[in-house]
Amino acid sequence: MEKKLAADIYKTIGGKENIVTAENCMTRIRLVLKEKNNEMLSQLKKLNGVLGINNKSDELQIILGPGVSSKVADELKNIIVQDSIPSPNNLSSMANEAKIGDGKELHEQIRAKNATPFKLLLKKIASIFIPMIPGWIACGLITGIINILLKFNPAMADLEWIKMLGVMGSAIYFGLNIFVGIQSSKTFGGSPIIGCILAGVISGPGLANIQLYGENLVPGRGGIIAVLMVTALAAVLEKRLHKVIPGMVDLLITPLVTVVVSGFASIFILQPIGGVIANALGDGSMALINAGGAVAGFVLGGIWLPVVMMGIHQAMTPIHAQLFESLGINILLPILAMAGGSQVGAAFAVYFKTKNKFLKKTIATALPIGLMGVGEPLIYGVTLPLFKPFIGACIGGAFGGAVQAMFVVGSYGMGVSGLPLAALTNNIPVYLMGLVTAYIAGFIATWFIGFDDPPEE
């Protein structure tokens, strides 16, 4: 199936001559094309397996769903390779290996026009955490299952196999700084092992025996924020040193200087700064929810979809991870997840009111995975193109977020949303109540706001 879909996409978009870059994320293939038109987009939407299209910028996003997008992207890149050009996974490989000058020039023009440095930075930082999502899901589910079992029978806490599961469930927290150190070094262009070492410096228990300015250092202070800062510094330093250190001693001098300079910088400067930021995020989030309650949840749940549309939602990824490390639970994720739930309610309203058969088919196809927390097909295929249902979904997300904040529902994992997220929360019944609230509010708001029913094609 993936091979056929990749071939169909390749043919529809005009083959290698029309491709500048081809990348993918968890749910979609992201293409930069030299040319695209309405006929191409219409044909893509009709392909079996395509859940929706986002063409709001010069990057064409083909929504396929989790798991499928990576497989189809791999097949698509194989087709491109077989068609006598290197895989355009990124611009640098195209420039260095294929020497496609026109594609490089066009991509640079598009990036300069549409990609602000701030959004590119957020995207880069968010990419650090994507490989960790399976771990968050696994450990979060284990922790959630343990909590459910202990609520029914607290005496089970003394069972050895429960203790073993507890170790497994907390493993992501135990090694989080190390994981982030490795991934962030890769992302920033440094050596992963140096990132791992510097994360170990920040987390090392031996810091507790060292005094600085009359106070003992705190192992792990600054958490993920400090790790991101020190690995970024180390990557820049390492690349500079590679350019100036003679080749015969580069392997000896560069790692040594990078670790020592970055290590001292982390202890004296970056770790204290990271500690202030990390504490502010944790304490600020708790204060916001405790003081604002349902009102805070209403606002956060209501604005999340527009934040996603503006492309700045990726800024929340390290914040989510830091909340896990600081508080042991994420109290923002259930609130923000309500925005996806409200899409389901809004789409149901559109389904019952529209007379457009193609739109009904699109909704019927996208609703099941929307219930499972993958909202892109409903956003880009239904609510956003019609616009008014998008407003209705924002309203539904606000009401659902209010419920989550009122009862301070938290999540033990990340990477999932919708119904699957229930198993990762500390209060499954209340989370589901909030999710149903988002469904109903999104449905009612969209039903009364209405929309302009598109004519049949």
Secondary structure per residue as TSV (DSSP state, phi and psi in degrees):
chain	resnum	aa	ss	phi	psi
A	1	M	-	360.0	-47.2
A	2	E	H	-62.8	-38.9
A	3	K	H	-65.7	-42.2
A	4	K	H	-66.8	-42.5
A	5	L	H	-64.1	-40.2
A	6	A	H	-62.3	-42.4
A	7	A	H	-64.4	-40.6
A	8	D	H	-65.3	-41.6
A	9	I	H	-63.8	-45.2
A	10	Y	H	-57.6	-45.1
A	11	K	H	-67.7	-41.1
A	12	T	H	-67.1	-36.6
A	13	I	T	-85.0	0.6
A	14	G	T	98.9	11.0
A	15	G	-	73.4	-168.3
A	16	K	G	-62.4	-32.2
A	17	E	G	-66.4	-19.3
A	18	N	G	-103.7	-3.4
A	19	I	E	-95.6	127.4
A	20	V	E	-95.5	-54.7
A	21	T	E	-141.0	152.7
A	22	A	E	-135.9	113.8
A	23	E	E	-130.2	175.9
A	24	N	E	-149.8	155.0
A	25	C	-	-118.9	-160.4
A	26	M	S	-67.2	-30.1
A	27	T	S	-122.5	-6.8
A	28	R	E	-149.7	157.0
A	29	I	E	-93.6	133.5
A	30	R	E	-112.9	117.4
A	31	L	E	-119.9	137.7
A	32	V	E	-109.8	118.4
A	33	L	E	-112.9	152.4
A	34	K	S	-69.7	-39.0
A	35	E	-	-141.4	146.2
A	36	K	-	-152.2	152.9
A	37	N	-	-145.0	172.8
A	38	N	H	-63.7	-34.9
A	39	E	H	-64.1	-41.8
A	40	M	H	-61.2	-46.3
A	41	L	H	-63.5	-39.7
A	42	S	H	-63.6	-41.5
A	43	Q	H	-67.7	-37.7
A	44	L	H	-62.2	-42.0
A	45	K	H	-61.1	-28.2
A	46	K	H	-85.7	-9.9
A	47	L	S	-67.3	136.9
A	48	N	T	-67.0	118.4
A	49	G	T	112.0	-18.7
A	50	V	-	-83.0	122.0
A	51	L	-	-93.2	-16.6
A	52	G	E	171.5	169.5
A	53	I	E	-130.6	136.4
A	54	N	E	-117.5	112.4
A	55	N	-	-123.3	35.9
A	56	K	S	-80.0	-9.9
A	57	S	S	-137.0	-172.4
A	58	D	S	-74.0	-8.8
A	59	E	E	-92.6	120.6
A	60	L	E	-87.7	122.7
A	61	Q	E	-110.7	121.4
A	62	I	E	-103.9	113.4
A	63	I	E	-86.5	121.2
A	64	L	-	-120.6	-20.4
A	65	G	-	103.1	162.1
A	66	P	T	-64.6	140.9
A	67	G	T	85.0	-48.4
A	68	V	H	-69.3	-40.0
A	69	S	H	-60.6	-42.7
A	70	S	H	-67.4	-38.2
A	71	K	H	-68.3	-43.8
A	72	V	H	-67.0	-38.5
A	73	A	H	-61.5	-41.6
A	74	D	H	-62.4	-42.7
A	75	E	H	-65.7	-39.1
A	76	L	H	-63.2	-42.3
A	77	K	H	-67.0	-34.7
A	78	N	H	-63.7	-40.3
A	79	I	H	-63.0	-41.6
A	80	I	H	-63.8	-42.6
A	81	V	H	-61.9	-43.9
A	82	Q	H	-66.1	-20.9
A	83	D	T	-90.4	21.2
A	84	S	T	77.7	19.5
A	85	I	S	-132.1	155.3
A	86	P	-	-65.6	155.0
A	87	S	-	-61.4	123.6
A	88	P	-	-83.0	53.3
A	89	N	S	-65.5	-31.0
A	90	N	S	-151.8	165.8
A	91	L	H	-66.2	-36.5
A	92	S	H	-66.2	-40.1
A	93	S	H	-65.9	-34.5
A	94	M	I	-65.2	-43.6
A	95	A	I	-69.2	-40.5
A	96	N	I	-80.9	-38.3
A	97	E	I	-99.1	-44.4
A	98	A	I	-94.3	-22.7
A	99	K	-	56.3	43.3
A	100	I	-	-89.1	91.8
A	101	G	H	-62.5	-43.5
A	102	D	H	-63.4	-42.6
A	103	G	H	-64.1	-41.0
A	104	K	H	-63.2	-44.8
A	105	E	H	-63.3	-44.0
A	106	L	H	-64.2	-43.0
A	107	H	H	-64.7	-39.4
A	108	E	H	-64.1	-38.0
A	109	Q	H	-64.2	-42.3
A	110	I	H	-66.1	-43.3
A	111	R	H	-63.6	-41.8
A	112	A	H	-64.7	-31.5
A	113	K	H	-81.2	-39.1
A	114	N	H	-113.6	-23.7
A	115	A	-	-102.5	107.7
A	116	T	-	-76.6	152.3
A	117	P	H	-57.0	-35.9
A	118	F	H	-65.0	-45.0
A	119	K	H	-68.4	-36.6
A	120	L	H	-64.4	-38.1
A	121	L	H	-65.0	-43.9
A	122	L	H	-61.9	-41.4
A	123	K	H	-63.5	-40.9
A	124	K	H	-64.6	-43.7
A	125	I	H	-65.6	-41.5
A	126	A	H	-62.1	-35.4
A	127	S	H	-64.4	-20.9
A	128	I	H	-63.3	-35.2
A	129	F	H	-93.8	-12.9
A	130	I	G	-59.8	-43.9
A	131	P	G	-64.7	-16.4
A	132	M	G	-87.1	-9.8
A	133	I	H	-57.8	-44.2
A	134	P	H	-56.9	-36.1
A	135	G	H	-67.2	-41.5
A	136	W	H	-60.2	-42.9
A	137	I	H	-64.3	-48.5
A	138	A	H	-61.6	-51.8
A	139	C	H	-66.7	-37.2
A	140	G	H	-64.8	-41.5
A	141	L	H	-65.6	-41.4
A	142	I	H	-60.5	-46.5
A	143	T	H	-62.6	-41.4
A	144	G	H	-63.3	-41.9
A	145	I	H	-63.7	-43.0
A	146	I	H	-59.9	-44.9
A	147	N	H	-62.5	-38.2
A	148	I	H	-64.6	-45.8
A	149	L	H	-62.4	-40.9
A	150	L	H	-71.4	-25.7
A	151	K	H	-68.3	-34.8
A	152	F	H	-79.5	-33.9
A	153	N	-	-148.8	89.4
A	154	P	G	-58.4	-25.7
A	155	A	G	-65.5	-17.4
A	156	M	G	-67.0	-14.2
A	157	A	G	-61.2	-21.7
A	158	D	G	-89.0	-5.9
A	159	L	-	-73.7	138.4
A	160	E	H	-63.3	-38.5
A	161	W	H	-71.5	-26.7
A	162	I	H	-69.3	-40.2
A	163	K	H	-63.0	-39.4
A	164	M	H	-63.7	-43.8
A	165	L	H	-62.3	-35.0
A	166	G	H	-62.5	-39.3
A	167	V	H	-63.5	-42.7
A	168	M	H	-63.7	-42.7
A	169	G	H	-66.6	-28.7
A	170	S	H	-94.9	0.4
A	171	A	H	-61.6	-35.6
A	172	I	H	-63.4	-34.8
A	173	Y	H	-74.1	-37.6
A	174	F	H	-61.8	-40.8
A	175	G	T	-107.9	15.7
A	176	L	H	-60.4	-47.3
A	177	N	H	-60.5	-39.2
A	178	I	H	-64.2	-46.1
A	179	F	H	-59.7	-45.3
A	180	V	H	-65.4	-38.5
A	181	G	H	-60.1	-42.9
A	182	I	H	-66.5	-50.3
A	183	Q	H	-67.3	-40.9
A	184	S	H	-68.3	-35.3
A	185	S	H	-63.0	-42.2
A	186	K	H	-58.9	-45.8
A	187	T	H	-66.0	-40.0
A	188	F	H	-84.1	-3.5
A	189	G	T	92.2	16.6
A	190	G	S	-100.5	-177.8
A	191	S	-	-81.0	125.6
A	192	P	H	-55.8	-37.1
A	193	I	H	-68.5	-32.5
A	194	I	H	-68.6	-39.8
A	195	G	H	-61.1	-39.5
A	196	C	H	-62.9	-43.8
A	197	I	H	-64.4	-44.8
A	198	L	H	-66.4	-35.4
A	199	A	H	-64.5	-36.5
A	200	G	H	-66.8	-34.3
A	201	V	H	-62.2	-45.7
A	202	I	H	-65.4	-34.2
A	203	S	H	-95.8	-9.3
A	204	G	-	-57.9	128.4
A	205	P	G	-62.1	-21.8
A	206	G	G	-64.9	-17.8
A	207	L	G	-60.8	-30.2
A	208	A	G	-63.0	-19.7
A	209	N	G	-94.7	4.3
A	210	I	-	-110.4	134.4
A	211	Q	E	-104.9	138.9
A	212	L	E	-136.3	121.7
A	213	Y	T	57.9	35.5
A	214	G	T	83.6	2.9
A	215	E	E	-126.2	144.7
A	216	N	E	-70.4	138.9
A	217	L	-	-68.8	155.4
A	218	V	-	-113.2	113.8
A	219	P	T	-58.9	133.7
A	220	G	T	82.5	-1.0
A	221	R	T	-60.4	138.0
A	222	G	T	89.9	-22.6
A	223	G	H	47.8	-135.3
A	224	I	H	-62.6	-37.3
A	225	I	H	-60.9	-46.0
A	226	A	H	-64.5	-39.6
A	227	V	H	-62.8	-44.0
A	228	L	H	-59.9	-42.7
A	229	M	H	-67.7	-44.1
A	230	V	H	-72.6	-35.0
A	231	T	H	-71.5	-33.4
A	232	A	H	-63.8	-44.9
A	233	L	H	-61.2	-46.0
A	234	A	H	-62.8	-39.4
A	235	A	H	-63.6	-43.7
A	236	V	H	-63.8	-45.5
A	237	L	H	-63.6	-43.9
A	238	E	H	-62.1	-44.4
A	239	K	H	-65.3	-37.8
A	240	R	H	-65.7	-42.5
A	241	L	H	-65.2	-37.0
A	242	H	H	-58.0	-30.4
A	243	K	H	-79.1	-26.5
A	244	V	H	-110.0	-19.9
A	245	I	S	-81.8	130.6
A	246	P	-	-57.1	144.3
A	247	G	H	-56.0	-37.1
A	248	M	H	-70.2	-21.1
A	249	V	H	-118.0	5.3
A	250	D	H	-58.5	-44.3
A	251	L	H	-65.1	-26.6
A	252	L	H	-87.0	-46.8
A	253	I	H	-79.9	-45.3
A	254	T	H	-60.1	-51.4
A	255	P	H	-62.9	-39.2
A	256	L	H	-61.8	-52.2
A	257	V	H	-63.9	-40.4
A	258	T	H	-61.5	-47.0
A	259	V	H	-67.6	-44.8
A	260	V	H	-67.1	-49.5
A	261	V	H	-64.8	-48.3
A	262	S	H	-67.2	-35.5
A	263	G	H	-63.7	-46.4
A	264	F	H	-66.6	-38.0
A	265	A	H	-61.9	-38.2
A	266	S	I	-66.6	-43.2
A	267	I	I	-70.8	-43.1
A	268	F	I	-83.2	-32.0
A	269	I	I	-123.3	-58.8
A	270	L	I	-71.3	-38.7
A	271	Q	H	-65.3	-44.9
A	272	P	H	-61.0	-41.7
A	273	I	H	-63.8	-45.5
A	274	G	H	-60.5	-36.6
A	275	G	H	-62.9	-41.8
A	276	V	H	-63.6	-45.1
A	277	I	H	-65.3	-46.1
A	278	A	H	-61.8	-43.6
A	279	N	H	-64.4	-38.1
A	280	A	H	-64.4	-39.7
A	281	L	H	-65.3	-48.1
A	282	G	H	-65.8	-51.7
A	283	D	H	-66.7	-38.5
A	284	G	H	-65.3	-40.7
A	285	S	H	-64.3	-45.0
A	286	M	H	-64.1	-41.9
A	287	A	H	-64.4	-39.6
A	288	L	H	-61.6	-47.2
A	289	I	H	-70.0	-42.7
A	290	N	H	-66.8	-41.1
A	291	A	H	-81.1	-42.2
A	292	G	H	-85.8	-28.8
A	293	G	H	54.6	-131.0
A	294	A	H	-61.8	-33.3
A	295	V	H	-65.0	-44.4
A	296	A	H	-62.0	-43.8
A	297	G	H	-63.8	-37.4
A	298	F	H	-61.3	-45.4
A	299	V	H	-67.6	-47.9
A	300	L	H	-63.2	-44.7
A	301	G	H	-66.2	-31.3
A	302	G	H	-77.8	-31.5
A	303	I	H	-93.5	-6.4
A	304	W	H	-65.3	-41.0
A	305	L	H	-61.7	-46.4
A	306	P	H	-60.5	-35.2
A	307	V	H	-62.7	-42.2
A	308	V	H	-62.8	-42.5
A	309	M	H	-63.1	-32.9
A	310	M	T	-80.4	-7.9
A	311	G	T	79.5	13.8
A	312	I	-	-105.0	8.4
A	313	H	G	-67.1	-21.7
A	314	Q	G	-65.5	-17.6
A	315	A	G	-63.7	-21.7
A	316	M	H	-78.8	-17.7
A	317	T	H	-59.4	-53.1
A	318	P	H	-66.3	-27.0
A	319	I	H	-67.5	-43.1
A	320	H	H	-57.1	-48.6
A	321	A	H	-62.9	-39.1
A	322	Q	H	-67.3	-35.5
A	323	L	H	-62.8	-39.6
A	324	F	H	-59.0	-44.7
A	325	E	H	-72.0	-37.8
A	326	S	H	-79.3	-44.1
A	327	L	H	-106.8	-14.8
A	328	G	S	79.5	1.8
A	329	I	S	-160.1	152.4
A	330	N	B	-108.2	109.7
A	331	I	S	-90.9	-4.6
A	332	L	S	-93.2	-34.0
A	333	L	H	-57.4	-47.5
A	334	P	H	-59.6	-34.5
A	335	I	H	-65.4	-50.5
A	336	L	H	-68.2	-28.4
A	337	A	H	-64.6	-20.4
A	338	M	H	-65.9	-24.5
A	339	A	H	-63.1	-38.2
A	340	G	H	-69.7	-38.8
A	341	G	H	-62.7	-38.3
A	342	S	H	-65.3	-26.1
A	343	Q	H	-61.0	-36.1
A	344	V	H	-63.3	-47.2
A	345	G	H	-62.9	-42.7
A	346	A	H	-63.4	-40.9
A	347	A	H	-66.5	-36.0
A	348	F	H	-61.6	-41.8
A	349	A	H	-62.5	-42.6
A	350	V	H	-63.9	-41.2
A	351	Y	H	-58.9	-43.6
A	352	F	H	-76.7	-20.7
A	353	K	H	-99.2	-28.6
A	354	T	-	-75.1	151.2
A	355	K	-	-109.0	0.9
A	356	N	-	-80.4	117.0
A	357	K	H	-66.8	-39.0
A	358	F	H	-65.8	-38.6
A	359	L	H	-66.0	-40.9
A	360	K	H	-60.3	-41.7
A	361	K	H	-64.9	-41.8
A	362	T	H	-59.7	-45.8
A	363	I	H	-65.4	-44.1
A	364	A	H	-61.0	-34.6
A	365	T	H	-73.9	-38.5
A	366	A	H	-86.7	-22.8
A	367	L	H	-60.7	-45.2
A	368	P	H	-57.7	-43.2
A	369	I	H	-77.9	-21.8
A	370	G	H	-65.4	-39.7
A	371	L	H	-63.1	-28.5
A	372	M	T	-86.8	5.8
A	373	G	T	99.5	3.0
A	374	V	-	-99.5	99.5
A	375	G	-	-95.5	-7.6
A	376	E	H	-57.7	-44.6
A	377	P	H	-59.8	-37.7
A	378	L	H	-72.3	-37.4
A	379	I	I	-65.9	-55.4
A	380	Y	I	-84.9	-19.4
A	381	G	I	-98.4	-18.5
A	382	V	I	-130.7	-71.0
A	383	T	I	-70.6	-44.5
A	384	L	H	-68.6	-44.8
A	385	P	H	-59.5	-34.8
A	386	L	H	-83.6	-17.6
A	387	F	S	67.5	-58.8
A	388	K	H	-58.7	-41.2
A	389	P	H	-62.4	-26.9
A	390	F	H	-64.4	-40.4
A	391	I	H	-63.8	-42.1
A	392	G	H	-61.0	-38.1
A	393	A	H	-66.9	-37.1
A	394	C	H	-61.6	-40.4
A	395	I	H	-65.3	-43.5
A	396	G	H	-62.0	-41.1
A	397	G	H	-62.6	-34.9
A	398	A	H	-64.8	-45.4
A	399	F	H	-67.5	-40.4
A	400	G	H	-64.5	-40.7
A	401	G	H	-63.5	-34.6
A	402	A	H	-62.1	-39.6
A	403	V	H	-65.7	-46.2
A	404	Q	H	-61.2	-42.5
A	405	A	H	-71.2	-35.8
A	406	M	H	-59.4	-38.2
A	407	F	T	-103.5	7.0
A	408	V	T	49.2	55.0
A	409	V	-	-74.8	134.9
A	410	G	-	-125.0	162.2
A	411	S	B	-117.9	144.2
A	412	Y	S	-94.1	-3.1
A	413	G	-	-146.8	177.6
A	414	M	-	-143.3	169.8
A	415	G	S	102.2	-9.7
A	416	V	-	-129.5	164.0
A	417	S	-	-148.5	-169.3
A	418	G	T	59.9	-145.5
A	419	L	G	-61.9	-41.0
A	420	P	G	-60.3	-27.8
A	421	L	G	-65.7	-22.9
A	422	A	G	-54.6	-41.1
A	423	A	G	-67.0	-17.0
A	424	L	G	-98.1	-1.9
A	425	T	B	-93.3	165.3
A	426	N	S	-88.8	-3.3
A	427	N	-	-149.9	83.1
A	428	I	H	-60.1	-47.7
A	429	P	H	-59.3	-42.8
A	430	V	H	-69.7	-39.0
A	431	Y	H	-59.2	-46.2
A	432	L	H	-64.8	-35.4
A	433	M	H	-62.5	-42.6
A	434	G	H	-65.4	-38.8
A	435	L	H	-65.0	-43.8
A	436	V	H	-63.8	-37.2
A	437	T	H	-59.5	-42.6
A	438	A	H	-64.3	-41.1
A	439	Y	H	-57.6	-52.9
A	440	I	H	-66.3	-45.4
A	441	A	H	-64.9	-40.1
A	442	G	H	-63.6	-39.4
A	443	F	H	-64.3	-51.3
A	444	I	H	-62.5	-46.6
A	445	A	H	-60.7	-45.0
A	446	T	H	-67.5	-37.1
A	447	W	H	-63.0	-42.0
A	448	F	H	-84.1	-32.1
A	449	I	H	-69.5	-37.3
A	450	G	-	77.1	-174.5
A	451	F	-	-167.0	163.8
A	452	D	-	-86.0	109.4
A	453	D	-	-67.3	120.8
A	454	P	-	-70.0	144.5
A	455	P	-	-72.2	159.2
A	456	E	-	-65.6	141.1
A	457	E	-	-77.1	360.0
